[in-house]
Amino acid sequence: MPKFAYEGTTLEGVPVKGTERAGSRGDAEVALYERELRDLKVTEKTSILQLEITGPRIKRAEVMHLSRQMAAFLRAGLPILDAVHSIGAEAENSSVRRMMNDIEDGLRRGERFSDCLERHPKAFPSFYRGIVRSAELTGELDTVLARLALYLERDLEARRKVKSALIYPLVIAGMSSVTVVVLAVYVLPKFKTFFASLHAKLPLPTRMLLGFTDFLGNWWWALLGGAALIALLVWVALRFENGRYARDVLILRTPVLGEAIQYALVERFCRVLSSMVGAGVNLPEALRVTTESLRNLVFVRRLGEVSEAMLEGQGIAAPLARTKLFPGTATQMLRVGEETGSLDTQLQVTAEYYEVELDYKIKKLTALFEPAVIIFMGLIVGFVAVALISAMYGIFNQVNV
């Protein structure tokens, strides 16, 4: 049963604090109220075991679910304080429960919902908090939370598609690598001893294979050290902005993969910007927050130039086209939205268009990656098999002669 720390005062005004075991925070508050304690502040205490099981991080899927729940409660006319309390009481994840309890405490102190979210930047991205802040001013918090839940759901679905597309080729690569390692470490050394005892001349593929395994056996420490050194240098380089920028440039220039990532970033940019503009956030602020949400430094730097051009009165479509990061279709759609005053609608349409295009790019990437991995690993395993079989056949012929 969870343990809760509490602070409060007695009916005589004497401050007290302690711990209480209860099934939920609400049960703890009721029990303490029945003991004639008032001005209660109850927080859940976390054990080391709970931290290990649930972890301090709140997943994006959980933020999506609680956004949808909040939207449903608010549409039903439930006060926001009661909605937050209900979600916190029903949450199975202790990290989500503690976060909602903290938000509830903030609301009880008179803080706005967006101010409470600011204390949890890891759970709620900057664009999420900015949209909620604008929605509070316009009184459309329930509608905006529903739109945010839908955006998060689509974002999670896109990530799932990328992961599922990579699972099969990665499994094939892993199994093939294990097969080659077993052959090189356990099988080939025994064959080498057998071949040496016969004093037979081995075929070229067998000599190449044995030479390679000898090299690995003699210099494995140097190879591991070199790999560790390269990994360390890459890690150090990525600590600096120029290193991360070079990495992002390389990713975007990678054939097929780079184009898929570019489309994913364009789709994310349009969807987040559409949500913020639709929620009433002014365009310069919406563009700044949307740019930060992309995390790709190539996009971040060039979109910074777009922001400056927009402030100079050049609009948004033309500066976006000059970055050469957005396909012509995207900039044409945004130009239409800019000219007709329906930018948020056109951004949403563009996001949906590139969501479909992203699906196509992922399928294309998978169609190229899977056979490439299978062929590459097949060549390695096939070469090992040919080297062993040709050696056995050659020795058999020499012995017969």
Number of C-alpha atoms within 10 A of each C-alpha: 7 15 18 21 16 19 16 20 16 15 12 9 11 9 13 13 14 10 15 19 16 17 12 17 24 15 14 23 20 13 15 17 15 10 11 13 22 19 13 16 14 23 19 22 16 14 10 8 9 14 13 9 10 14 13 13 11 18 13 16 14 15 18 20 17 20 22 19 20 24 24 17 19 18 15 10 10 14 11 18 15 14 21 25 18 17 20 26 19 11 15 11 15 21 20 24 22 19 19 23 22 21 26 22 19 18 18 11 9 9 13 14 20 19 15 18 24 16 14 15 11 14 18 17 16 17 23 23 20 21 26 25 20 21 22 16 11 11 11 17 23 24 16 23 24 20 18 24 21 16 17 21 17 16 18 14 12 16 13 12 14 17 11 11 18 16 13 15 18 15 11 15 18 12 13 19 15 12 14 15 13 12 16 20 13 10 12 19 16 11 15 13 10 12 16 11 9 11 9 15 14 19 16 12 17 23 15 14 17 20 12 13 19 15 11 15 13 11 12 13 11 11 12 11 12 12 12 12 12 12 12 12 11 14 13 11 15 15 10 10 11 12 15 18 18 14 18 17 16 12 16 18 14 12 11 17 17 16 18 23 19 21 22 23 21 22 25 22 21 23 24 27 27 24 24 28 21 21 26 17 20 12 16 16 16 21 25 17 21 26 24 18 18 17 12 20 19 18 22 18 13 17 21 15 15 25 21 13 16 19 13 9 8 13 16 21 21 16 19 24 19 13 16 11 17 18 15 12 13 22 21 16 17 27 21 14 17 17 11 10 11 14 21 22 17 22 27 19 18 23 24 16 14 23 21 12 16 24 17 13 20 22 16 14 19 21 12 12 18 18 12 13 17 15 12 13 20 14 12 15 17 13 15 20 15 14 20 20 13 16 22 17 12 16 19 12 10 12 9 7 6
